[in-house]
Amino acid sequence: MIIKPHEFKSSHLLTESDVTPESIYNDRRKFMKQGMFALAGGLMASMSPSLWAKKLDYAKTAYGKQDSLTPEEAVTTYNNFYELGTGKDDPANNAAQLKTEGWTIEVEGHAEKTGKFDLQDIIKNQQLEERIYRLRCVEAWSMVIPWVGFSLADMLKQFKPTSKAKYVEFISIHDPKNLKAQGSLFSTIDWPYREGLRMDEAMNELSFMATGLYGKTLPNQNGAPIRLVVPWKYGFKSIKSIVKIRFVEEMPATTWNDIASNEYGFYANVNPQVDHPRWSQASERRLPTSFFNIKKIPTQMFNGYGEQVAYMYKGMDLKRFY
């Protein structure tokens, strides 16, 4: 057989259809197309929900205007959220495990208005605002975060607590089917996570319910869809992904206080004069830091918010009520 010059096709111009039977070629292209869509879908599912955050409409405030913000990437990738894992990057990596659709909050205890409420019904009665607060972790690192949300006091007033309500208890999500860390046999936490405040602390002007940060909806790894922010206390008091609020007469049990009461007190006020049993609290690492650039700054009493909160602890021995 003689191949004429005009019938010859150079190898660099050949396509797969030139050397593969058409039926097989078409089936393979279909398979590859489906595979690409599946791969893209898998990647999208594994991405942090923070990438799909919505912008919020909120009012600016004067809170924290003097502080330099921690970069958003650090705030959303360096987290303590044990429901999503114990490593600092686990919450961001496992954020898709937290399901926030149709979120409700159940209200119980000494209040005139109790029951289960849709989160959106609670939020619609509030004016969203931005507050820049310092966050001081008990592990001696800190951040400065522009939260978006509303006053805790304003939210609690909706439920009309009675005079018998001396404390407010907060309970986080319990979903071991999806939150793999909660279903782990090696977890030392008695789920769900619990925290609490004295009523006057809850009604303080600084106490805040956050539904966003950096002007967008709250990422899962930061406690979506709603979390507490109490800036004069160590970070573990600011419970994430709240599903229940109880108005109670007695001081409620709290998770870390139950685990190690000699290390984590109920009040957990930031206090540089009271060291953790295993490290000093006199200074803190302001994130982000690196091995070659560790930004250590002195820790302030009440995290610098003494003017707004110190009166609540007048006469208390803060070394005893830590």
LOKOL-271908 format. One line per 4 residues: number of its first residue (from 1); their letters; for each residue y, z, x of C-alpha. Coordinates in pm, 1 decimal. Layout:
BEGIN
NUM	a	Y:Z:X; ...
END
This chain:
BEGIN
1	miik	0.0:0.0:0.0; 340.2:-99.1:130.9; 639.5:117.3:43.3; 957.0:-78.7:23.6
5	phef	1271.7:77.6:174.7; 1445.0:111.5:-163.3; 1139.4:301.8:-300.3; 1140.0:559.8:-23.4
9	kssh	1310.5:895.7:-88.5; 1398.1:1114.7:208.0; 1234.5:1459.3:209.1; 1569.8:1633.0:196.2
13	llte	1640.5:1455.6:-135.0; 1307.0:1540.7:-295.5; 1302.7:1779.7:-590.9; 1018.7:1989.3:-721.2
17	sdvt	969.9:1749.1:-1010.5; 901.7:1467.8:-760.3; 588.9:1634.0:-627.1; 472.0:1846.5:-924.3
21	pesi	327.9:1717.5:-1252.5; 600.6:1731.9:-1518.2; 421.1:1974.7:-1754.0; 359.3:2226.6:-1475.9
25	yndr	713.6:2181.4:-1343.8; 867.6:2252.9:-1685.4; 646.9:2557.8:-1746.3; 734.1:2696.1:-1405.0
29	rkfm	1108.1:2647.3:-1461.7; 1074.3:2829.9:-1795.4; 884.9:3114.8:-1625.4; 1144.7:3145.3:-1349.2
33	kqgm	1428.5:3145.0:-1603.6; 1261.6:3421.8:-1803.5; 1200.2:3614.5:-1482.1; 1564.1:3592.1:-1383.3
37	fala	1671.2:3727.7:-1722.6; 1418.7:4009.9:-1696.3; 1536.8:4096.2:-1346.4; 1900.0:4095.3:-1458.2
41	gglm	1813.0:4314.9:-1756.4; 1629.9:4559.3:-1531.6; 1921.6:4579.8:-1293.6; 2164.7:4636.0:-1580.1
45	asms	1946.3:4913.2:-1723.1; 1927.1:5087.1:-1387.4; 2300.7:5070.9:-1320.3; 2503.9:5383.3:-1372.3
49	pslw	2653.4:5400.6:-1724.3; 2985.9:5474.8:-1555.0; 3009.6:5099.7:-1486.4; 3028.3:5039.7:-1862.4
53	akkl	3282.7:5315.0:-1933.8; 3552.7:5243.0:-2190.0; 3921.5:5300.5:-2133.1; 4068.8:5587.2:-2333.5
57	dyak	4401.3:5629.4:-2508.0; 4548.5:5959.3:-2391.4; 4872.1:6140.5:-2311.2; 4974.8:6231.0:-1958.0
61	tayg	5049.6:6597.3:-1877.2; 5205.0:6789.5:-1589.3; 4880.4:6969.1:-1502.0; 4793.1:6920.8:-1135.2
65	kqds	5051.6:6654.7:-1057.6; 5104.0:6810.3:-714.4; 4738.7:6764.8:-611.9; 4592.4:6456.1:-443.0
69	ltpe	4302.7:6311.0:-641.1; 3950.8:6289.5:-505.6; 3838.5:5923.3:-502.4; 3657.4:5827.9:-822.3
73	eavt	3350.1:5711.3:-629.8; 3301.5:6059.5:-482.4; 3347.2:6228.0:-819.9; 3086.7:6005.2:-985.8
77	tynn	2824.9:5998.8:-707.3; 2825.3:6356.8:-571.9; 2715.0:6582.0:-855.6; 2522.5:6889.6:-957.4
81	fyel	2345.2:6811.3:-1284.1; 1992.2:6945.4:-1256.2; 1881.1:6782.3:-1581.2; 1904.0:6457.3:-1383.1
85	gtgk	1765.3:6587.5:-1053.0; 1847.1:6837.5:-780.4; 1986.1:6599.1:-518.6; 2358.1:6525.8:-510.7
89	ddpa	2298.8:6154.2:-575.2; 2020.9:6206.4:-831.5; 2253.5:6235.3:-1134.3; 2415.8:5898.1:-1064.1
93	nnaa	2081.1:5735.6:-983.8; 1913.0:5879.7:-1295.8; 2212.1:5858.7:-1530.5; 2036.9:5614.5:-1765.7
97	qlkt	1789.6:5890.6:-1861.4; 2063.1:6065.7:-2061.5; 2085.3:5923.3:-2413.5; 2423.5:5990.0:-2575.9
101	egwt	2417.9:5773.1:-2888.5; 2478.7:5958.2:-3215.2; 2572.2:6281.4:-3036.2; 2607.3:6593.2:-3250.1
105	ieve	2711.4:6951.7:-3181.1; 2562.8:7240.3:-3375.9; 2787.9:7540.0:-3441.7; 2634.7:7880.6:-3517.1
109	ghae	2727.1:8246.9:-3536.9; 3039.0:8434.4:-3636.9; 3252.6:8154.1:-3775.2; 3350.3:8040.3:-4122.9
113	ktgk	3261.8:7678.6:-4054.8; 2914.7:7629.1:-3910.6; 2656.7:7352.7:-3913.5; 2587.3:7027.4:-3731.4
117	fdlq	2886.2:6805.1:-3664.9; 2912.0:6449.4:-3539.3; 3097.2:6450.3:-3207.9; 3329.5:6174.2:-3322.8
121	diik	3434.8:6386.1:-3620.8; 3528.4:6665.9:-3381.0; 3716.3:6440.3:-3141.8; 3916.8:6256.6:-3409.6
125	nqql	4107.0:6576.9:-3487.2; 4219.9:6615.9:-3125.1; 4494.0:6454.3:-2919.2; 4335.9:6334.4:-2595.9
129	eeri	4529.9:6420.8:-2283.1; 4481.9:6400.0:-1908.3; 4472.1:6716.7:-1699.9; 4432.3:6710.9:-1325.1
133	yrlr	4230.3:7017.5:-1226.6; 4081.0:7145.0:-903.3; 3703.7:7190.8:-918.3; 3557.8:7453.4:-682.6
137	cvea	3178.4:7462.7:-651.4; 3002.0:7787.0:-566.8; 2847.4:7589.5:-277.9; 3195.1:7587.9:-111.9
141	wsmv	3292.8:7225.1:-171.2; 3574.7:7111.6:-396.8; 3733.9:6812.4:-568.3; 4049.5:6726.7:-762.4
145	ipwv	3965.5:6543.9:-1085.9; 4180.3:6382.3:-1356.8; 3991.0:6488.7:-1669.0; 4062.5:6342.6:-2012.7
149	gfsl	3993.4:6557.9:-2315.9; 4145.2:6832.7:-2526.3; 4204.9:7206.1:-2542.6; 3891.3:7415.3:-2596.1
153	adml	4095.5:7658.7:-2803.9; 4207.6:7381.6:-3038.8; 3849.0:7269.6:-3088.1; 3715.1:7620.1:-3151.8
157	kqfk	3987.2:7691.7:-3407.2; 3841.1:7413.9:-3622.4; 3539.7:7634.1:-3685.8; 3746.4:7945.8:-3771.9
161	ptsk	3567.9:8213.5:-3564.9; 3574.3:8561.9:-3717.5; 3677.7:8890.3:-3555.8; 3311.4:8955.2:-3469.6
165	akyv	3313.1:8663.6:-3225.5; 3366.1:8828.8:-2886.2; 3201.1:8555.9:-2677.8; 3129.8:8184.8:-2701.6
169	efis	2790.7:8056.8:-2588.5; 2738.3:7693.1:-2489.0; 2399.4:7521.1:-2477.2; 2326.5:7190.8:-2306.7
173	ihdp	2091.3:6910.4:-2405.6; 1716.2:6970.7:-2392.4; 1529.7:6639.2:-2381.3; 1233.3:6665.5:-2140.7
177	knlk	1089.2:6337.7:-2269.3; 1380.0:6142.2:-2120.9; 1528.7:6387.4:-1871.0; 1243.6:6389.5:-1622.8
181	aqgs	1369.2:6692.1:-1427.7; 1347.6:6904.6:-1741.8; 985.6:6805.2:-1784.7; 895.0:6879.2:-1422.8
185	lfst	634.2:7148.6:-1356.6; 831.6:7247.8:-1046.8; 1159.2:7327.5:-1222.9; 1274.5:7688.1:-1182.5
189	idwp	1520.2:7663.1:-1472.5; 1432.7:7787.8:-1819.0; 1575.9:7495.6:-2015.8; 1806.3:7435.7:-2191.2
193	yreg	2099.8:7521.8:-1963.6; 2321.4:7798.0:-2106.8; 2669.5:7922.4:-2029.1; 2926.7:8147.1:-2191.7
197	lrmd	3284.4:8268.3:-2193.5; 3458.2:8573.8:-2325.1; 3665.3:8478.5:-2628.7; 3998.3:8529.7:-2454.4
201	eamn	3878.5:8305.5:-2168.6; 3774.7:8036.8:-2415.2; 4115.3:8055.4:-2584.6; 4307.1:8040.1:-2255.7
205	elsf	4543.3:7743.6:-2221.2; 4348.5:7605.1:-1922.3; 4004.3:7593.1:-2087.6; 3930.5:7229.3:-2158.0
209	matg	3672.1:7004.7:-2320.4; 3640.0:6681.8:-2122.7; 3525.4:6354.0:-2274.9; 3647.4:6136.6:-1989.9
213	lygk	3779.6:6113.1:-1636.0; 3997.5:5863.2:-1452.8; 4116.8:5733.1:-1788.7; 3769.2:5627.1:-1902.8
217	tlpn	3481.7:5774.6:-2099.8; 3284.0:6041.3:-1920.0; 2998.0:5903.3:-1705.9; 2652.8:6042.1:-1779.7
221	qnga	2624.4:6198.3:-1434.8; 2942.7:6396.5:-1499.7; 2819.3:6545.7:-1826.3; 2866.3:6283.4:-2097.3
225	pirl	2959.7:6272.1:-2371.0; 3133.4:6612.7:-2366.8; 3148.9:6899.7:-2120.3; 3339.5:7218.2:-2054.8
229	vvpw	3596.2:7246.8:-1773.6; 3709.3:7596.0:-1667.3; 3909.9:7537.2:-1348.5; 3954.1:7897.4:-1231.9
233	kygf	3577.0:7954.2:-1226.7; 3302.5:7815.0:-1006.1; 3176.0:7477.8:-1120.0; 2845.1:7595.8:-1264.8
237	ksik	3037.1:7759.8:-1551.2; 3156.9:7415.7:-1667.2; 2844.6:7327.1:-1863.2; 2766.7:6958.4:-1924.3
241	sivk	2634.7:6755.9:-2220.0; 2689.3:7029.7:-2477.6; 2482.5:7019.6:-2798.1; 2534.7:7369.7:-2936.8
245	irfv	2813.4:7628.4:-2957.8; 2747.4:7984.9:-3076.7; 3004.3:8253.6:-3159.2; 2838.6:8582.8:-3064.9
249	eemp	2917.9:8952.7:-3049.9; 2732.9:9037.9:-2727.7; 2764.0:8882.8:-2382.0; 2522.1:8586.5:-2384.7
253	attw	2257.8:8526.9:-2120.8; 2353.5:8244.4:-1884.3; 2124.7:8024.6:-1679.3; 2222.2:8096.1:-1318.2
257	ndia	2288.8:8462.7:-1385.3; 1934.6:8489.6:-1522.3; 1789.7:8311.5:-1218.8; 1975.3:8515.1:-952.3
261	sney	2213.2:8777.5:-1089.8; 2303.1:8899.2:-737.8; 2433.0:8551.4:-649.5; 2578.4:8414.0:-973.5
265	gfya	2774.4:8650.9:-1194.1; 2863.3:8599.1:-1558.2; 3235.1:8572.2:-1484.8; 3204.1:8353.5:-1172.4
269	nvnp	3577.4:8358.7:-1105.5; 3668.7:8184.0:-781.1; 3728.0:8468.9:-536.4; 3761.0:8411.3:-159.8
273	qvdh	3721.8:8786.2:-100.2; 3370.7:8802.4:-243.8; 3120.6:8603.5:-37.8; 2805.4:8449.1:-171.2
277	prws	2507.4:8640.4:-23.8; 2429.2:8334.7:192.1; 2771.9:8193.8:283.4; 3140.4:8268.2:296.1
281	qase	3369.3:8179.5:7.5; 3688.5:8210.2:213.1; 3722.6:7833.4:259.3; 3598.9:7511.7:104.6
285	rrlp	3526.7:7148.4:194.6; 3759.1:6920.9:2.0; 3557.4:6606.2:-67.0; 3511.6:6339.5:44.6
289	tsff	3407.9:6450.7:391.2; 3190.9:6313.8:666.9; 3011.8:6454.1:968.9; 3313.8:6368.0:1181.4
293	nikk	3577.2:6456.7:923.8; 3522.9:6787.2:746.1; 3835.4:6884.7:552.7; 3825.1:7263.0:525.1
297	iptq	4098.5:7440.4:332.8; 4146.4:7807.3:238.7; 4011.8:7900.6:-101.9; 4265.5:8049.0:-342.3
301	mfng	4205.3:8339.7:-577.4; 4118.0:8205.4:-922.4; 4120.9:7862.7:-753.6; 4500.9:7878.7:-755.3
305	ygeq	4536.3:7940.8:-1130.0; 4611.1:8313.1:-1111.1; 4945.0:8281.1:-1289.6; 4768.3:8156.0:-1603.1
309	vaym	4452.5:8370.4:-1595.9; 4485.9:8688.1:-1385.5; 4612.3:8895.3:-1681.2; 4270.0:8866.7:-1850.7
313	ykgm	4105.9:9066.7:-1570.7; 4367.7:9337.8:-1523.4; 4198.7:9667.8:-1437.3; 3858.8:9503.2:-1372.9
317	dlkr	3685.1:9548.0:-1038.5; 3635.3:9181.5:-952.5; 3390.4:9267.3:-675.5; 3168.9:9425.3:-936.8
321	fy	3239.6:9180.2:-1218.8; 3198.2:8874.1:-1001.0
END
